Amino acid sequence: MLTKFFRKHITFKKILISAFFILIINNAYLIIINSSSSSISANELDTHFFYTPHFFLLLIGIILSLLISLLLYTGRLNFTARTSFIATPLDNSANYSHIDSMLFQSSPTILCIKDNNGRWLRASKEYLNFLGDQYVDYYGKTDIELVKTSNINAQFLIPNAITENQVWQQRKAVNKLKHLTDSDGDNTEVDIFVSPIFDKDNKPFRLVISGQIIHQSRKEKNRLLLMDALFYNSHLSFIILDKDLNFLNVNKAFTTMTGFLLKDIKDKNFAILNASKKHNLIAQILRRFSDHNFDLWRGEILCANSNGNIILAKLEITRILNQNNVTTNFFATLIDVTKQRKNEQHIIHIAHYDALTGLANRVMFLDRLSQSLSESKRHTKHSILFFIDLDQFKAVNDSLGHDAGDEILKETARRFLTVTRKEDIVARFSGDEFAVLLSSENSHEHALYIASMIAKKIIQETSRAYYFKNREVFIGSSIGITIYPEDGDSSELLLKNSDIAMYDAKNRGRNNYQFYKEEFSDATKDRLLLESKLHNAISKDELRLYFQPQYSLDDRKIIGAEVLIRWLVIENGMQKMIPPDYFIPLAESSGLIIEIGKWIIEKSCEQHKIWLDEGLPIPQLSVNVSARQFMDSGFIHIISESLNKVGLSAEHLELEITESMLIGDNRRIELQLKRLKKMGIKIALDDFGTGYSSLSYLKNFPIDVLKIDQSFIRELTVDSKDAKIACAIIEMGHSLDQKIVAEGVETEAQLMFLNQNGCDYIQGYYFSRPLPAYKMTALLKEQQ
């Protein structure tokens, strides 16, 4: 009532303030009289008044009185009960919004503002998170409406309506301690204040709900414990730094990786880990973070362990901001990438270097060749390219085995490196093919000179003996040479032309080098065209079997025939025969020998079966087998299938192999031969005495027939050494129960010598040249 009276009677209020001033003056006068009577005479009052302490006390009292009067007069001070909240007069809604905003900005953890009807006007994000729905549309809704239309916490909101009614009735704030329990049984203790605000007419205006969480919930505690556990037990090295990058905390993985305990480095700068002295790492990092838009620094550093070892580590640092967006700390992770980088380098090495020889591979060589050509083009220089193929390598690899082949390739790589220069690039292209890129030369003449000198050294090195398990092995190399830009202006053209030059070197007798010439291209095109035609020779029925009869020296009768192959090509309506010495090596190098060999065996079995069915006297056919064909996994199956298909007994088939085929994986070769013998097939050792002759072959392998090479027969009656060798082979073979066949018999004298020294069978022009099937049929009928 008193407050209302003051608000309605402003003049009375001013009178009251004036009276208050009079009271102050009166009190001041009394103080002066009292003090003068006790210490100063009346006559001295005027003289000493301004020099006494009472004056200063009076002055302070007047100032305080004036201040209180001013507050009372302006309405800033009132004497209403403390339990009521009287709002200052508000002229418009803009002022209301301003008050709401001020209250919201100064909010504690929990804050919500409602109107006098309990409808939500504004709420803090923390309050919404606490209620379980940060994005709920709350404006203008009551608690009951929010509970019905959202997933908000009804357990907390519904009891609020009772508390809010109590606050309005009591016209004072209410404080309550609430215990909330969620569906998981998790408890949270919250201290809540519900405060009323009245307008200038003392009517309900706003309701403020504020508070804070007193005790963390079990879920929150578990979350914090989990975060601690993740920090300390993570397999990644975690580091917490202050704003100057000094250590504050580290986890167990950091200690394991670096050897440093927290007590050893706490409050020390991160710079103690930096093993590189080339730059100031800390200054570099802090300088980057001086840009407020920069939030993550990452890089690789050389990190020094506590024991002095250096590792390569990946470092990532992020800034930690406080609520005022000021950097207070940094969080860093450190990962040891030493092994990872070594593995990556190993992968790069594998991708660019040959695993067997350690030389550059095709990919790396082509890249360096491209770079060399670009440099030569810019500086008008001449690049030199070698393309090298090892001679006789396939024969050695097939006969001695892949282990021997690998050792020869590795030794060849070492020899190439000894005769080339440090700046040259030596590469293994594939198999037994190598390439060399010599450093650029200023003139074409000097390029020719350097190329010739190094090519000669390579020829010399590959001509020297190789050793494998105490055996001497001789190979050689054929080299094709091209020079940029005379022989090509691109990598592809230079490689192609050097390959052409290399084949010319082989055609000139192998183990030599040849510079590229334009006329080589025509010969190479012919060879490629011939290889293409050979692919279609079987389907076009261009291959023919020829048979050279073998005779017994006892009765001069046919005991068998060696199967030979001829290739008849029809060009311009004319039939042309391709020599076997030309297309058989081509079939070997291209891999077509497997398919052609299968065709020969099948057709031989078919023809032999025809002759037997006709009653013609030919006990067996001898078929030549290449090393590649013999070691093929499907070879035994081809033999068996060919015999079964026509119903031919295995005893009618003889396979001719060379000595070089018996050198290599002895167990595998012996197993293959025993399988053939078990089938009933005879084995003949062809060209005996010209290869890697060894008595152990005759002892360990199931050989039925030895064939004396025609090189020992050609001058048999003239050269006594050939005669002695032939006699020795005959005597040795008979001692091992083997039959002897002499090849290339062309004269009566040769025939007589062989007959006198006990040779079993002969074949050659003396009796018959190789015959096509129809002529062989006629010969067999004559003998019949």
C-alpha positions in Angstrom: 0.0 0.0 0.0 2.9 2.3 0.8 4.5 1.7 -2.5 1.3 2.5 -4.4 0.9 5.6 -2.3 4.4 6.8 -3.3 3.8 6.1 -6.9 0.5 8.1 -7.0 1.8 11.0 -4.9 5.1 12.1 -6.5 5.0 15.6 -4.7 4.8 14.0 -1.3 7.8 11.9 -2.2 9.8 15.1 -3.0 8.7 16.7 0.3 9.9 13.6 2.1 13.3 13.9 0.4 13.6 17.6 1.4 12.8 16.8 5.0 15.5 14.2 4.8 18.0 16.9 3.7 17.0 19.2 6.7 17.5 16.3 9.1 21.1 15.9 7.7 21.9 19.6 8.3 20.5 19.5 11.8 22.6 16.5 12.6 25.6 18.1 11.3 25.0 21.2 13.4 24.6 19.1 16.6 27.9 17.3 15.8 29.7 20.6 15.5 28.3 22.0 18.8 29.2 18.8 20.6 32.6 18.7 19.4 33.2 22.4 20.1 32.0 22.1 23.6 34.3 19.2 24.3 37.5 20.4 22.8 37.2 24.1 21.8 35.9 27.2 23.4 33.1 29.1 21.8 35.3 32.0 21.1 37.7 29.7 19.1 34.9 28.0 17.0 35.1 30.3 14.1 38.9 30.0 13.9 39.3 26.2 14.3 36.1 24.8 12.8 37.6 24.0 9.4 40.7 22.4 11.0 38.9 19.8 13.1 38.0 16.1 12.2 34.3 16.9 12.8 34.3 18.9 9.7 35.4 16.0 7.6 32.9 13.7 9.2 30.1 16.2 8.5 31.2 16.5 4.9 31.2 12.7 4.3 27.7 12.4 5.9 26.3 15.2 3.6 27.7 13.4 0.5 26.2 10.0 1.5 22.9 11.7 2.3 22.7 13.4 -1.1 23.5 10.1 -2.9 20.8 8.2 -1.1 18.3 11.1 -1.8 19.2 11.1 -5.5 18.6 7.3 -5.8 15.3 7.6 -4.0 14.2 10.5 -6.1 15.1 8.8 -9.5 13.3 5.6 -8.4 16.5 3.5 -8.4 16.0 2.8 -4.8 12.7 1.6 -3.2 11.7 0.2 0.1 9.5 -2.6 -1.1 9.9 -6.0 0.3 12.9 -8.0 -0.9 10.7 -10.9 -2.0 9.0 -8.8 -4.7 10.4 -7.9 -8.1 9.2 -4.5 -9.4 10.2 -3.9 -13.1 11.1 -0.4 -14.2 8.6 1.2 -16.5 8.8 -0.1 -20.0 7.6 2.0 -22.8 7.4 -0.6 -25.7 8.0 -4.2 -26.7 11.5 -3.4 -28.0 12.5 -2.8 -24.4 11.0 -6.2 -23.4 13.1 -7.9 -26.1 16.2 -6.1 -24.9 15.6 -7.3 -21.3 15.1 -10.9 -22.6 18.3 -10.7 -24.6 20.3 -9.4 -21.6 19.0 -12.1 -19.4 19.7 -14.7 -22.0 23.3 -13.6 -22.5 24.0 -13.7 -18.8 22.6 -17.1 -18.5 24.0 -19.9 -16.3 24.0 -23.4 -17.5 20.2 -23.6 -17.6 18.0 -20.6 -18.6 14.5 -20.3 -20.0 12.3 -17.2 -20.2 8.5 -17.5 -20.3 5.7 -15.0 -20.5 3.1 -14.5 -17.8 1.0 -17.3 -19.3 3.9 -19.9 -19.2 4.6 -19.8 -22.9 8.2 -20.1 -23.9 9.9 -17.1 -25.4 13.6 -18.0 -25.2 15.8 -20.8 -24.0 19.5 -21.5 -23.8 21.0 -24.3 -25.9 22.3 -25.9 -22.7 18.7 -26.1 -21.4 17.4 -27.7 -24.5 20.2 -30.2 -24.5 19.4 -31.0 -20.9 15.8 -31.6 -21.9 16.9 -33.9 -24.7 15.9 -31.9 -27.9 18.2 -29.2 -29.0 16.2 -28.3 -32.1 12.7 -28.3 -30.7 10.4 -25.6 -31.9 9.4 -24.1 -28.5 8.4 -20.5 -29.2 4.9 -19.6 -27.9 4.3 -23.1 -26.5 3.5 -24.2 -22.9 5.2 -27.1 -21.2 2.2 -29.3 -21.8 2.2 -28.5 -25.5 5.9 -29.2 -25.8 5.5 -32.6 -24.1 2.7 -33.5 -26.5 4.5 -32.4 -29.7 8.2 -33.3 -29.1 10.5 -35.8 -27.5 11.4 -33.3 -24.7 11.8 -34.5 -21.1 8.3 -34.7 -19.6 9.7 -35.9 -16.3 11.2 -32.5 -15.7 8.7 -30.2 -17.4 5.3 -31.4 -16.1 6.1 -30.7 -12.4 7.2 -27.2 -13.3 3.6 -26.0 -13.8 2.9 -26.4 -10.0 6.1 -24.6 -9.1 5.4 -21.7 -11.4 1.9 -21.2 -9.9 3.5 -21.2 -6.5 5.9 -18.5 -7.6 3.2 -16.2 -8.9 1.1 -16.6 -5.8 4.0 -16.0 -3.4 5.5 -13.3 -5.6 9.0 -14.5 -4.9 11.6 -16.8 -6.3 11.5 -20.5 -5.5 14.6 -22.7 -5.3 14.3 -26.5 -5.7 16.8 -29.4 -5.9 15.5 -32.0 -8.4 16.6 -35.6 -8.9 16.0 -36.9 -12.4 16.2 -40.6 -13.5 16.4 -41.6 -17.1 15.2 -44.9 -18.7 18.7 -46.5 -18.0 18.4 -45.7 -14.3 20.9 -42.9 -14.6 20.5 -40.1 -11.9 21.1 -36.4 -12.4 20.9 -33.7 -9.6 19.9 -30.2 -10.7 19.5 -27.0 -8.7 16.6 -25.0 -10.2 15.5 -21.3 -9.5 12.1 -20.1 -10.7 11.9 -16.3 -10.4 9.0 -14.0 -11.2 9.3 -10.5 -12.8 6.6 -7.8 -12.5 5.9 -4.9 -14.8 5.5 -1.2 -13.8 2.0 -1.9 -12.7 3.1 -4.7 -10.5 1.5 -7.3 -12.7 3.1 -10.6 -13.7 5.4 -10.0 -16.7 8.1 -12.6 -17.1 9.1 -15.9 -15.6 12.8 -16.9 -15.5 13.9 -20.5 -14.9 17.6 -20.8 -14.3 19.8 -23.4 -12.7 22.8 -25.7 -12.9 23.7 -29.3 -12.7 25.1 -30.0 -9.3 26.2 -33.6 -9.7 27.1 -35.2 -13.0 25.1 -38.0 -14.2 26.5 -41.5 -14.2 26.4 -41.4 -18.0 28.4 -38.2 -18.1 30.9 -39.6 -15.6 31.2 -42.7 -17.7 31.7 -40.6 -20.8 34.5 -38.6 -19.1 36.0 -41.8 -17.9 35.8 -43.3 -21.3 37.4 -40.2 -22.8 40.3 -40.5 -20.3 40.7 -44.1 -21.1 40.7 -43.4 -24.8 43.3 -40.7 -24.3 45.7 -42.8 -22.2 45.2 -46.2 -23.8 45.0 -45.3 -27.5 47.5 -46.9 -29.8 48.1 -43.4 -31.2 50.5 -41.0 -29.5 48.4 -38.2 -28.0 49.8 -34.9 -26.6 48.2 -31.9 -24.9 50.3 -28.7 -25.2 49.8 -25.2 -23.9 49.6 -22.2 -26.2 53.4 -22.0 -26.5 53.6 -25.7 -27.4 54.9 -26.8 -24.0 54.0 -30.3 -22.8 51.1 -30.6 -20.4 50.1 -34.3 -20.8 50.9 -37.3 -22.9 49.5 -40.8 -23.2 51.0 -44.3 -22.9 51.5 -44.7 -26.6 53.6 -41.6 -26.7 55.9 -42.9 -24.0 56.2 -46.3 -25.7 57.1 -44.6 -29.0 59.5 -42.0 -27.7 60.7 -43.4 -24.4 59.8 -40.1 -22.6 57.7 -40.1 -19.5 55.5 -37.2 -18.7 57.6 -36.2 -15.7 60.6 -36.0 -18.0 59.1 -33.5 -20.4 56.3 -31.7 -18.6 56.4 -28.0 -19.1 59.3 -28.5 -21.6 58.9 -27.3 -25.2 57.9 -29.6 -28.0 61.2 -28.6 -29.7 63.0 -31.2 -27.7 61.6 -33.9 -30.0 62.7 -32.2 -33.2 65.9 -33.9 -34.5 66.2 -31.7 -37.5 68.1 -28.5 -37.0 67.5 -27.2 -40.5 64.5 -25.1 -39.4 62.8 -23.8 -36.3 59.8 -26.1 -36.1 58.1 -24.4 -33.2 58.2 -21.0 -34.8 57.0 -22.4 -38.1 53.9 -24.0 -36.4 53.0 -21.0 -34.3 53.4 -18.7 -37.3 50.9 -20.8 -39.2 48.4 -20.7 -36.3 48.7 -17.0 -36.1 46.2 -17.1 -38.9 42.9 -17.5 -37.1 41.4 -19.4 -40.1 44.2 -22.0 -39.8 43.1 -24.9 -37.6 45.3 -27.9 -38.5 49.1 -28.2 -39.0 50.4 -31.5 -40.4 53.7 -32.7 -41.5 56.5 -35.2 -41.1 59.4 -34.6 -38.7 62.5 -36.4 -37.7 61.8 -37.3 -34.1 64.5 -38.0 -31.5 63.7 -40.7 -29.0 65.0 -40.7 -25.4 67.7 -43.2 -26.4 69.0 -40.9 -29.2 67.5 -43.0 -32.1 65.8 -41.0 -34.9 62.5 -42.0 -36.3 60.3 -40.4 -39.0 57.0 -39.3 -37.5 53.8 -37.8 -38.8 52.7 -34.9 -36.6 49.2 -33.3 -36.6 48.4 -30.4 -34.3 45.0 -28.7 -33.8 44.1 -25.7 -31.7 41.7 -25.8 -28.7 39.6 -22.6 -28.2 37.8 -21.4 -25.1 34.3 -19.9 -25.1 35.8 -16.5 -26.1 37.3 -18.1 -29.2 40.8 -17.6 -27.8 43.5 -20.3 -28.3 44.3 -21.9 -24.9 45.9 -25.2 -25.8 47.0 -27.5 -28.7 46.2 -31.1 -29.2 48.7 -33.2 -31.2 49.0 -36.7 -32.5 52.3 -38.4 -33.4 52.6 -41.5 -35.5 55.8 -43.4 -36.3 55.8 -43.8 -40.1 59.4 -45.0 -40.4 58.4 -48.6 -41.4 55.6 -47.3 -43.6 58.0 -45.0 -45.6 60.5 -47.9 -45.9 57.7 -50.1 -47.2 56.7 -47.4 -49.6 60.2 -47.0 -50.8 60.4 -50.8 -51.2 57.2 -50.8 -53.3 58.6 -48.0 -55.4 61.8 -50.0 -55.8 59.8 -53.1 -56.9 57.8 -50.9 -59.3 61.0 -49.5 -60.9 63.7 -52.2 -60.5 64.0 -55.8 -61.6 63.7 -58.1 -58.6 66.2 -60.7 -59.9 69.1 -58.5 -61.2 68.5 -55.2 -59.3 68.7 -53.4 -62.6 66.1 -50.8 -63.8 63.0 -52.5 -65.2 61.1 -51.6 -68.4 59.0 -48.9 -66.7 61.9 -47.0 -65.2 64.0 -47.4 -68.4 61.3 -45.9 -70.6 60.9 -43.0 -68.2 64.7 -42.3 -68.2 64.8 -42.7 -72.0 62.0 -40.2 -72.4 63.9 -37.7 -70.2 67.1 -38.3 -72.1 65.5 -37.6 -75.4 63.9 -34.4 -74.1 67.3 -33.2 -72.9 69.0 -34.2 -76.1 66.4 -32.3 -78.1 66.9 -29.1 -76.0 70.7 -29.2 -76.2 71.0 -30.8 -79.7 72.7 -33.9 -78.4 72.7 -37.6 -79.4 71.3 -40.3 -77.2 72.5 -43.9 -77.6 70.3 -47.0 -77.1 71.4 -50.6 -76.9 69.0 -53.5 -77.2 70.7 -56.8 -76.1 69.5 -60.4 -76.4 71.6 -63.2 -74.8 72.6 -66.0 -77.3 71.9 -69.6 -76.4 70.3 -68.6 -73.1 67.0 -70.4 -73.8 68.9 -73.7 -74.4 70.9 -73.3 -71.2 67.8 -72.3 -69.2 65.8 -75.3 -70.6 68.6 -77.8 -70.1 70.3 -76.6 -66.9 67.1 -75.4 -65.3 65.7 -72.0 -64.1 68.2 -71.8 -61.2 71.1 -71.8 -63.7 69.2 -69.3 -65.9 68.7 -67.0 -62.9 72.4 -67.1 -61.9 73.4 -66.3 -65.5 71.1 -63.4 -65.7 72.4 -62.0 -62.4 76.0 -62.5 -63.4 75.3 -60.8 -66.8 73.8 -57.8 -65.0 77.0 -57.5 -62.9 79.1 -57.7 -66.0 77.1 -55.0 -67.8 77.5 -52.7 -64.9 81.3 -53.1 -64.9 81.7 -52.0 -68.5 79.1 -49.2 -68.6 79.6 -45.8 -66.9 78.0 -44.5 -63.8 75.7 -42.1 -65.6 74.5 -44.9 -68.0 71.2 -46.8 -67.4 71.2 -50.6 -67.6 67.8 -52.3 -67.6 66.5 -55.8 -67.8 63.5 -55.7 -70.2 62.2 -59.2 -70.0 63.6 -62.7 -69.9 67.1 -62.6 -71.4 66.6 -59.1 -73.0 68.5 -56.1 -71.7 68.6 -52.5 -72.7 71.3 -49.8 -72.1 70.9 -46.1 -72.4 74.2 -44.3 -72.7 74.6 -40.7 -71.7 74.1 -38.1 -74.4 77.0 -37.1 -76.7 77.6 -33.8 -78.5 78.3 -35.2 -82.0 77.1 -38.2 -84.0 80.7 -39.3 -84.7 81.5 -39.4 -81.0 78.3 -41.2 -80.3 79.3 -43.9 -82.8 82.7 -44.2 -81.2 81.4 -44.5 -77.6 78.7 -47.0 -78.7 81.2 -49.2 -80.5 83.7 -49.2 -77.5 81.0 -50.2 -75.0 79.4 -52.7 -77.3 82.7 -54.5 -77.8 83.2 -54.6 -74.0 79.7 -56.1 -73.5 80.5 -58.8 -76.2 83.7 -59.6 -74.5 82.1 -59.9 -71.1 79.2 -62.2 -72.2 81.7 -64.3 -74.2 83.6 -65.3 -71.1 82.6 -68.5 -69.4 79.9 -68.6 -66.8 80.0 -71.2 -64.0 77.1 -73.0 -62.5 77.7 -75.8 -60.0 81.3 -76.3 -61.3 80.1 -76.4 -64.9 81.3 -74.1 -67.6 78.5 -72.5 -69.6 79.0 -70.3 -72.7 76.5 -68.0 -74.1 77.1 -64.6 -75.9 75.1 -61.6 -76.8 73.6 -59.9 -79.9 73.4 -56.1 -79.7 71.3 -53.7 -81.8 72.2 -50.0 -81.5 70.2 -46.9 -82.4 71.2 -43.2 -82.1 68.8 -40.3 -81.5 67.8 -38.4 -83.7 69.3 -40.2 -86.7 67.5 -43.5 -86.1 64.3 -42.2 -84.6 62.8 -39.3 -82.8 60.8 -41.1 -80.2 61.3 -43.8 -77.6 59.0 -46.3 -79.4 60.8 -45.9 -82.7 64.3 -46.1 -81.2 63.4 -49.3 -79.4 61.8 -50.8 -82.4 64.8 -50.0 -84.6 67.3 -51.3 -82.0 65.3 -54.5 -81.8 65.5 -54.8 -85.6 69.3 -54.2 -85.5 69.7 -56.8 -82.8 68.0 -59.5 -85.0 70.4 -58.5 -87.8 73.2 -59.2 -85.4 71.8 -62.7 -84.7 71.4 -63.4 -88.4 75.1 -62.4 -88.9 76.2 -65.3 -86.6 75.3 -64.0 -83.2 77.7 -62.6 -80.5 78.2 -59.3 -82.4 76.7 -55.8 -82.5 75.0 -54.0 -85.4 74.0 -50.3 -85.8 70.6 -49.8 -87.2 70.2 -49.4 -91.0 67.1 -48.6 -92.9 67.4 -51.8 -95.0 67.0 -53.9 -91.8 63.4 -52.9 -91.6 62.5 -54.8 -94.7 64.1 -58.0 -93.3 62.4 -57.6 -90.0 59.0 -57.0 -91.6 59.6 -60.2 -93.6 60.3 -62.1 -90.3 57.2 -60.7 -88.6 55.1 -61.5 -91.6 56.5 -65.0 -91.6 55.7 -65.4 -87.9 52.2 -64.2 -88.6 51.8 -66.8 -91.4 53.2 -69.5 -89.2 50.4 -68.9 -86.7 47.9 -69.9 -89.4 49.9 -72.7 -91.0 48.1 -75.5 -89.2 44.6 -74.1 -89.9 45.5 -73.6 -93.6 46.9 -77.1 -93.9 50.3 -75.9 -95.0 52.4 -78.2 -92.9 53.5 -81.6 -94.3 55.2 -84.6 -92.7 58.2 -86.1 -94.5 59.8 -89.4 -93.5 63.5 -90.4 -93.8 63.8 -94.3 -93.7 66.1 -96.0 -91.3 67.7 -99.2 -92.4 69.2 -102.2 -90.6 72.8 -102.9 -91.6 72.2 -106.7 -91.2 69.6 -107.2 -93.9 69.3 -103.7 -95.4 65.5 -103.5 -94.6 63.5 -100.6 -93.3 63.1 -100.8 -89.5 61.6 -97.3 -89.1 61.7 -93.7 -90.2 62.5 -90.3 -88.7 59.6 -87.8 -89.0 60.5 -84.4 -90.4 58.3 -81.4 -91.0 58.1 -79.2 -94.0 56.2 -75.9 -94.5 54.7 -75.3 -98.0 53.4 -71.8 -98.6 51.4 -70.9 -101.7 52.3 -67.4 -102.9 51.1 -66.0 -106.2 49.8 -69.4 -107.2 53.2 -71.0 -106.7 54.1 -73.5 -103.9 57.2 -72.4 -101.9 58.9 -74.5 -99.2 60.2 -72.7 -96.1 63.4 -74.4 -94.8 63.0 -76.0 -91.4 66.2 -74.3 -90.2 64.4 -71.0 -90.7 60.9 -71.5 -89.3 61.7 -74.0 -86.5 63.7 -71.4 -84.4 60.9 -68.9 -85.1 58.4 -71.4 -83.7 60.7 -71.9 -80.7 61.0 -68.2 -79.9 57.3 -67.5 -80.5 56.1 -70.5 -78.5 54.3 -72.0 -81.5 56.5 -75.1 -81.1 54.0 -76.5 -78.6 51.1 -76.4 -80.9 53.2 -77.5 -83.9 54.8 -80.4 -81.9 51.3 -81.6 -80.9 50.2 -81.6 -84.6 53.3 -83.6 -85.6 52.7 -86.3 -82.9 49.0 -86.6 -83.8 49.6 -86.8 -87.6 52.6 -89.3 -87.1 50.3 -91.6 -85.1 47.6 -91.4 -87.7 49.9 -92.1 -90.6 51.7 -95.0 -88.8 48.3 -96.6 -88.1 47.3 -96.3 -91.8 50.5 -98.1 -92.8 50.0 -100.8 -90.2 46.4 -101.3 -91.3 47.6 -101.7 -94.8 50.1 -104.4 -93.7 53.1 -102.3 -94.7 56.3 -103.3 -92.8 57.4 -100.3 -90.6 57.9 -101.1 -87.0 58.3 -97.6 -85.6 58.4 -93.9 -86.3 60.9 -91.5 -84.6 59.6 -88.0 -83.7 61.9 -85.1 -82.7 60.9 -83.4 -79.5 62.1 -79.8 -78.5 63.1 -79.0 -75.0 60.2 -76.6 -74.5 57.8 -79.3 -75.7 59.4 -82.1 -73.6 59.1 -80.1 -70.3 55.6 -78.9 -71.0 53.1 -80.1 -68.3 50.7 -81.4 -70.9 53.3 -83.4 -73.0 52.5 -86.8 -71.6 48.8 -86.3 -72.0 49.3 -85.3 -75.7 51.3 -88.5 -76.3 48.7 -90.7 -74.6 45.7 -89.0 -76.3 47.3 -89.2 -79.8 48.0 -93.0 -79.4 44.6 -93.8 -78.0 42.8 -91.7 -80.6 44.0 -94.0 -83.5 44.5 -97.2 -81.5 48.2 -97.3 -82.0 50.4 -99.3 -79.6 53.1 -97.2 -77.8 55.9 -99.6 -78.9 55.5 -98.2 -82.4 56.6 -94.7 -81.3 60.1 -93.5 -80.6 60.9 -89.9 -79.3 64.2 -88.3 -80.2 65.6 -85.8 -77.6 68.9 -83.9 -77.6 71.7 -84.0 -74.9 71.0 -80.4 -73.9 67.5 -81.4 -72.8 69.0 -83.7 -70.1 70.9 -80.9 -68.3 68.9 -79.2 -65.6 66.4 -80.6 -63.1 67.6 -84.2 -63.1 64.7 -85.5 -61.0 62.0 -83.9 -63.2 63.7 -85.1 -66.4 64.1 -88.6 -65.0 60.5 -88.7 -63.9 59.3 -87.6 -67.4 61.5 -90.2 -69.1 60.3 -93.0 -66.8 56.7 -92.1 -67.5 57.3 -92.4 -71.2 59.1 -95.7 -70.7 56.3 -97.0 -68.6 53.9 -96.3 -71.5 56.2 -98.5 -73.7 57.7 -95.6 -75.7 61.4 -95.8 -76.8 63.8 -92.9 -76.2 66.5 -92.0 -78.7 69.4 -89.6 -77.8 69.9 -87.4 -80.9 73.1 -85.7 -82.0 75.1 -87.6 -79.4 78.6 -86.2 -79.0 77.9 -82.6 -80.0 76.5 -81.2 -76.8 77.1 -81.7 -73.1 78.1 -85.3 -73.4 78.2 -87.1 -70.1 78.3 -90.8 -69.4 76.1 -90.2 -66.4 73.2 -89.5 -68.8 73.6 -92.9 -70.3 73.8 -94.5 -66.8 71.0 -92.7 -65.1 68.4 -92.1 -67.8 66.5 -94.8 -69.7 68.0 -94.3 -73.1 67.3 -97.0 -75.8 69.0 -95.6 -78.8 72.1 -93.4 -79.5 72.3 -91.5 -82.7 75.8 -90.6 -84.0 75.7 -87.0 -85.3 76.4 -86.7 -89.0 79.4 -84.4 -88.2 81.3 -87.5 -87.2 80.1 -89.5 -90.2 80.8 -86.9 -92.9 84.6 -87.5 -93.0 84.5 -90.8 -91.3 87.1 -92.6 -93.6 89.4 -89.6 -93.8 89.7 -88.2 -90.3 90.8 -90.9 -87.9 89.6 -88.8 -85.0 86.0 -89.0 -86.3 86.4 -92.8 -86.8 87.7 -93.3 -83.3 84.8 -91.2 -81.8 82.3 -93.2 -83.9 83.8 -96.5 -82.8 83.8 -95.4 -79.2 80.1 -94.4 -79.3 79.2 -97.8 -80.8 81.1 -99.7 -78.3 79.9 -97.7 -75.4 76.3 -97.9 -76.5 76.4 -101.6 -76.9 77.9 -102.1 -73.5 74.8 -100.4 -72.1 72.4 -102.5 -74.3 71.6 -99.5 -76.5 71.1 -99.5 -80.3 73.2 -97.3 -82.5 71.9 -95.2 -85.4 74.3 -93.3 -87.7 72.9 -90.2 -89.3 74.0 -88.6 -92.6 75.3 -91.7 -94.3 75.9 -90.8 -98.0 78.7 -93.1 -99.4 79.4 -96.8 -99.7 82.7 -96.3 -97.8 80.9 -94.8 -94.8 78.4 -97.7 -94.9 81.1 -100.3 -95.0 83.0 -98.7 -92.1 79.9 -98.6 -89.9 79.0 -102.2 -90.8 82.5 -103.4 -90.0 82.4 -101.7 -86.5 79.0 -103.0 -85.5 76.6 -100.1 -86.1 73.0 -101.2 -85.9 71.0 -98.8 -88.1 71.7 -96.0 -90.6 69.9 -93.2 -92.3 70.9 -90.8 -94.9 71.0 -90.0 -98.6 72.8 -93.2 -99.4 69.5 -95.1 -99.1 66.8 -92.3 -99.3 66.2 -88.7 -98.9 63.2 -87.5 -96.7 60.0 -88.5 -98.5 56.4 -87.3 -98.4 53.9 -89.7 -97.1 52.7 -91.0 -100.5 56.3 -91.7 -101.7 57.1 -93.4 -98.4 54.0 -95.6 -98.9 55.3 -96.6 -102.3 58.8 -97.4 -100.9 57.2 -99.6 -98.2 55.2 -101.5 -100.8 58.3 -102.1 -102.9 60.1 -103.6 -99.8 57.0 -105.7 -99.1 
